[in-house]
Amino acid sequence: WAREAQAWAGRAHMEATNKSDLMEKVVSLCKRRGFVFQSSEIYGGLRSAYDYGPMGAELKRNLMSEWWRFMVHSREDVVGIDASIIMHPDVWKASGHLANFSDPLVDCKACGERFRADKAPRKAEGEDAPIALGDKGRAKALQEKLGEQGIKLGRDGSTLTGAKAGKAGYVCPNCGSPFMSDERSFNLMFRTTLGPVDPIGDIVEVVRKGLSEGEGEKALRSRVEAAIAGSSVYLRPETAQAMFVQFLNVQQSISAKIPFGIAQMGKSFRNEVTAEHFIFRSCEFEQMECEYFVPPGEGPKYLDYWMQQRLLWWQSIGLKRDNLRFRQHGADELAHYSDGCYDVEYKFPWGWDELEGIASRTDYDLKAHAAASGKKLTYFDPEATDPETGKKGRHYVPHVVEPAAGATRGVLAVLCDAYDEEPADAEGKGERTVLRLHPRLSPVKAAVLPLVKKDGMPEVARKVVEAFFRAGVNAKYDEQHAIGKRYARHDEIGTPFCLTIDGQTLQDETVTIRHRDDRRQERIKIADALETVQKALSRTETQ
């Protein structure tokens, strides 16, 4: 039994190490091949902010275009909008974001890390909680400080021992300490001002007046809030609310019949304290959301429908089924207005985590905005029977089912799923890193490579590239380095096809087409190159 347990522990450790290695390799590839860069890197970077490079911009654009094609262009019952990032502040009052969109924050008294209490690692009350500070001097100083407070701990190098988890159970994700400040709320919305007058002057004036009258912190805060209220606006924390606010305009402008949906893609902003896992959670991100309006009582039916549709879509763009699952929200997780919610989770290197949420939101949002704005947000169905009168013709507030996906999370999932390494053969050759991206997501669909930079080969290659450009297929002319290095480079960015122009091309107008996934090569006519790639892309079209 002991040997089996040891073997199991070894396998578990290796699996955890491999997962950690995968994330490191994906991050390294993203920097090396131009997918993702740290924002403002030459100034030291900005925490939780990333820039998408040439390959990343194409990959993200392709992913979002596939979502739009699936959700809007492939069906008659969903239309799209593109709403403003800045909305009237009353929108966020009505939606509950101003009052409730906050996280419980705590500060670690050992290392100073600030984090969300609800996302912290947890231990059972009374369980050992060693504090790892990474520096003997810091550990000794903290040991002495805690000793002065009556907390006696042992020390083993840079780690303090003897601490126990408290009643709340959470410990610092950075050092493991159970010693925390009290929880306090932290609003996740970014606030800014709109208008020609800078409110700083008003703030200074009300603070000066409040201090002269001997007011405390709470009263001063109220004064400042009142002074800036007239010019305060917020960067949207989600794209959903615009679709609720514009429900009636959209429905009436296109004479839409329920059930129908409104879709939107775009940037949202959340002042995340715990930014983690590369681009998975950041302050600025992109969403792909749809609000699907249905008759009252039919939310559960359409919740099940959209669950299946969305799972199929994630599979259709290349994610492995074994790496996808549904997680139902428990009763303690559901919002008070929701009668059902599921997450589509992906098995990231650190474990299962949310990729998309699919929620039945009932009629809460439309009713909340109707009450706050004084405008009726109802739908009239002339064919439906009114349950109160028994007659045909019914006015009602639609219920809503919301499939809401993260585009940036989708990019990370696609990169993790596609990353692969092939070992060298018996002769030590053939080792490579390859991104097995779905061809429709690949940043470059075909690379055109002249074997050498002379003998007319570059001229022929450029004509092939121009033909691809005219057909709307993203191709890349590449003449730098030896042909093997060029193949390797395009394997790493996920290019599904490489077309090589060589000496034989000049004799019989044929080219070598190389397939990324199996490295298979074949000769085809130059005149057939574009059609061959187009057919291959159409065969992999998402359904």
Residue pairs with C-beta under 8 A, 6 or more apart in sequence:
19 349
19 350
20 349
22 349
22 416
22 419
23 277
23 278
23 348
23 349
23 350
23 416
25 419
25 421
25 433
26 278
26 349
26 412
26 415
26 416
26 419
27 36
27 278
29 35
29 415
29 419
29 433
29 435
29 492
30 36
30 56
30 278
30 415
31 37
32 492
33 55
33 489
33 492
33 493
34 53
34 54
34 55
34 56
34 493
35 52
35 53
35 55
35 56
35 59
35 415
35 493
36 50
36 51
36 52
36 53
36 56
36 278
36 279
37 50
37 51
37 52
37 53
38 45
38 46
38 49
38 50
38 51
39 45
39 46
39 49
39 50
39 51
40 46
40 49
47 275
48 272
48 275
48 281
48 282
48 283
49 282
49 283
49 284
50 278
50 279
50 282
52 59
52 60
54 443
55 443
55 444
55 493
56 411
56 443
58 443
58 444
58 474
59 411
59 414
59 415
59 437
59 441
59 442
59 443
59 494
60 286
60 407
60 408
60 411
62 440
62 441
62 442
62 443
63 317
63 407
63 410
63 411
63 414
63 441
64 265
64 286
64 288
64 407
66 317
66 440
66 441
66 542
67 265
67 288
67 313
67 405
67 407
67 410
68 80
68 263
68 265
68 288
69 542
70 313
70 316
70 542
71 78
71 261
71 263
71 288
71 290
72 78
72 79
72 80
72 263
77 256
77 259
77 260
77 261
78 260
78 261
78 262
78 263
78 290
78 292
79 250
79 254
79 256
79 260
79 261
79 262
79 263
80 262
80 263
80 264
80 265
81 242
81 243
81 246
81 250
81 262
81 263
81 264
82 264
82 266
83 239
83 242
83 243
83 246
83 264
83 266
84 242
85 235
85 236
85 266
85 267
85 269
86 194
86 233
86 234
86 235
86 236
87 233
87 234
87 236
87 241
87 242
87 245
88 233
89 98
89 232
89 233
89 234
90 372
90 373
91 241
91 245
91 369
92 98
92 101
92 189
92 234
92 241
93 99
93 372
94 368
94 369
94 371
94 372
94 373
95 241
95 244
95 365
95 368
95 369
96 368
97 189
97 234
97 237
97 241
98 187
98 189
98 234
101 187
101 188
101 189
101 237
102 185
102 186
102 187
102 188
103 116
103 117
103 118
103 185
103 186
103 188
103 273
104 116
104 117
104 118
104 183
104 184
104 185
104 186
105 114
105 115
105 116
105 117
105 183
105 184
105 185
105 186
105 273
106 114
106 115
106 117
106 120
106 170
106 180
106 181
106 182
106 183
106 184
107 113
107 114
107 180
107 181
108 114
108 115
108 172
108 174
108 175
108 177
108 179
108 180
109 177
109 179
109 180
109 181
110 131
110 133
110 142
110 160
110 172
110 175
110 177
110 179
111 133
111 172
111 174
111 175
111 177
113 172
113 173
113 174
113 175
114 273
115 172
115 173
115 174
115 273
115 274
116 273
116 274
117 168
117 170
117 180
117 183
119 173
119 274
120 170
120 171
120 172
120 173
121 170
121 171
121 173
121 176
122 165
122 169
122 170
122 171
123 129
123 165
123 169
123 170
123 171
123 178
124 165
124 169
125 164
125 165
125 166
125 167
125 169
126 164
126 165
127 164
127 165
128 161
128 162
128 163
128 164
128 165
129 163
129 164
129 165
129 171
129 176
129 177
129 178
130 159
130 160
130 161
130 163
130 176
131 139
131 142
131 153
131 159
131 160
131 163
131 172
131 175
131 176
131 177
132 158
132 159
132 175
132 176
133 139
133 142
133 158
133 159
133 160
133 175
134 158
134 175
135 158
136 157
136 158
138 158
139 155
139 157
139 158
139 159
139 160
140 155
142 160
143 153
143 155
143 160
146 152
146 153
146 160
146 179
147 153
151 163
151 179
152 162
153 160
153 161
153 162
153 163
154 160
154 161
154 162
155 161
163 177
163 178
163 179
164 178
165 171
165 178
166 178
166 180
168 180
170 178
170 180
171 177
171 178
172 178
172 180
173 274
186 271
186 273
187 271
188 237
188 270
188 271
188 272
189 234
189 235
189 237
189 269
189 270
189 271
190 234
190 235
190 269
190 270
190 271
190 283
191 232
191 233
191 234
192 232
192 233
192 234
192 235
193 199
193 228
193 231
193 232
193 233
194 231
194 232
194 233
195 230
195 231
197 231
199 227
199 228
199 231
202 227
202 228
203 224
203 227
203 228
205 227
206 220
206 223
206 224
206 226
206 227
207 220
207 223
207 224
209 223
210 219
210 220
210 223
211 220
215 223
235 268
235 269
236 242
236 268
236 269
237 268
237 269
237 270
238 268
238 287
238 289
238 404
239 264
239 265
239 266
239 268
239 287
239 289
240 289
240 291
240 365
240 402
240 404
241 365
242 264
243 250
243 262
243 263
243 264
243 289
243 291
244 291
244 365
244 366
244 369
244 377
244 400
245 369
246 262
247 262
247 291
247 293
247 366
247 377
247 398
248 375
248 376
248 377
250 256
250 262
251 260
251 293
251 379
257 381
258 293
258 294
258 295
258 379
258 381
258 398
259 292
259 293
259 294
259 295
259 298
259 302
260 292
260 293
261 290
261 291
261 292
261 293
262 290
262 291
262 293
263 288
263 289
263 290
264 287
264 289
264 290
265 286
265 287
265 288
265 289
265 407
266 286
266 287
267 284
267 285
267 286
267 287
268 284
268 285
268 286
268 287
269 283
269 284
269 285
270 283
270 285
271 283
272 281
272 282
272 283
274 281
275 281
275 282
275 283
277 348
277 350
277 353
277 412
278 412
279 285
279 408
279 409
279 411
279 412
280 348
280 353
280 408
280 409
280 412
282 408
285 406
285 407
285 408
285 409
286 406
286 407
286 408
287 404
287 405
287 406
287 407
288 404
288 405
288 406
288 407
288 410
289 402
289 403
289 404
289 405
290 402
290 403
290 404
291 400
291 402
292 302
292 306
292 400
292 401
292 402
292 403
293 379
293 398
293 399
293 400
294 301
294 302
294 398
294 399
294 400
294 401
295 381
295 384
295 396
295 398
295 399
296 363
296 396
296 397
296 398
296 399
297 399
298 399
299 339
299 340
299 360
299 361
299 362
299 399
299 400
299 401
300 339
300 340
300 360
302 360
302 401
303 340
303 342
303 358
303 359
303 360
303 401
306 358
306 401
306 403
307 326
307 342
307 344
307 358
309 403
310 344
310 356
310 358
310 403
310 405
311 324
311 326
311 344
312 543
313 542
314 324
314 344
314 346
314 355
314 356
314 413
315 321
315 324
316 542
316 543
317 414
317 438
317 440
317 441
317 542
318 414
318 417
318 418
318 436
318 437
318 438
318 441
319 346
319 413
319 414
319 417
320 417
322 347
323 346
323 347
323 413
323 417
324 344
324 345
324 346
324 347
324 355
325 344
325 345
325 347
325 352
326 342
326 343
326 344
326 345
327 342
327 343
327 345
327 352
327 354
328 340
328 341
328 342
329 338
329 340
329 341
329 342
329 343
333 341
334 340
334 341
335 341
335 359
335 361
335 364
337 361
337 362
337 364
338 359
338 360
338 361
338 362
338 364
339 360
339 362
340 359
340 360
341 357
341 358
341 359
341 360
342 357
342 358
342 359
343 354
343 355
343 356
343 357
343 358
344 354
344 355
344 356
344 357
344 358
344 405
345 352
345 353
345 354
345 355
346 352
346 353
346 355
346 409
346 413
346 416
346 417
348 412
348 413
348 416
349 416
354 406
354 409
355 405
355 406
355 409
355 410
355 413
356 403
356 404
356 405
356 406
357 402
357 403
357 404
358 401
358 402
358 403
358 404
359 401
359 402
359 404
360 399
360 400
360 401
360 402
361 399
361 400
361 401
361 402
362 399
362 400
363 397
363 398
363 399
363 400
365 400
366 377
366 397
366 398
366 400
367 377
367 397
369 375
369 377
370 376
370 377
370 378
370 397
377 397
378 395
378 396
378 397
379 395
379 396
379 397
379 398
380 393
380 394
380 395
381 393
381 394
381 396
382 392
382 393
383 392
384 392
384 393
384 394
384 396
385 391
385 392
385 394
386 392
386 393
386 394
386 395
387 394
414 437
414 438
414 441
415 435
418 435
418 436
418 437
418 438
418 494
419 433
419 435
420 433
420 434
420 435
420 436
421 431
421 432
421 433
421 434
422 430
422 431
422 432
422 433
422 434
423 430
423 431
424 430
424 431
432 488
432 491
433 488
433 491
433 492
434 491
434 492
434 494
434 516
434 517
435 491
435 492
435 493
435 494
436 494
436 516
436 517
437 494
437 496
438 540
438 542
439 445
439 496
439 536
439 537
439 540
440 537
440 540
440 541
440 542
441 494
442 493
442 494
442 495
442 496
443 474
443 493
443 494
443 495
444 474
444 475
444 476
444 490
444 493
444 494
444 495
445 468
445 473
445 474
445 475
445 495
445 496
445 497
445 533
445 537
446 468
446 473
446 475
446 476
446 495
446 496
446 497
446 498
446 499
446 529
446 533
447 475
447 476
447 478
447 486
447 490
447 495
447 497
447 498
447 499
448 461
448 462
448 464
448 465
448 468
448 475
448 476
448 477
448 478
448 498
448 499
448 501
449 461
449 478
449 479
449 483
449 486
449 498
449 499
449 500
449 501
450 457
450 458
450 460
450 461
450 479
450 500
450 501
451 457
451 483
451 500
451 501
451 502
451 503
453 479
455 503
455 506
456 506
457 501
457 502
457 503
457 505
457 506
458 479
460 501
460 505
460 506
460 526
461 477
461 479
461 499
461 501
462 477
464 475
464 499
464 501
464 511
464 526
464 529
464 530
465 475
465 476
465 477
467 529
467 530
468 474
468 475
468 530
468 533
469 475
471 530
471 534
473 530
473 533
473 534
473 537
476 495
478 486
478 489
478 490
480 486
481 489
483 500
486 498
487 498
487 514
490 498
490 516
491 516
494 516
495 516
496 515
496 516
496 517
496 536
497 513
497 514
497 515
497 516
497 533
497 536
498 513
498 514
498 516
499 511
499 512
499 513
499 514
499 529
500 511
500 512
500 514
501 511
502 511
502 512
504 510
504 523
505 511
505 526
509 525
509 526
509 527
510 523
510 524
510 525
510 526
511 523
511 524
511 525
511 526
511 529
512 521
512 522
512 523
513 521
513 522
513 523
513 524
513 529
513 532
514 520
514 521
515 521
524 532
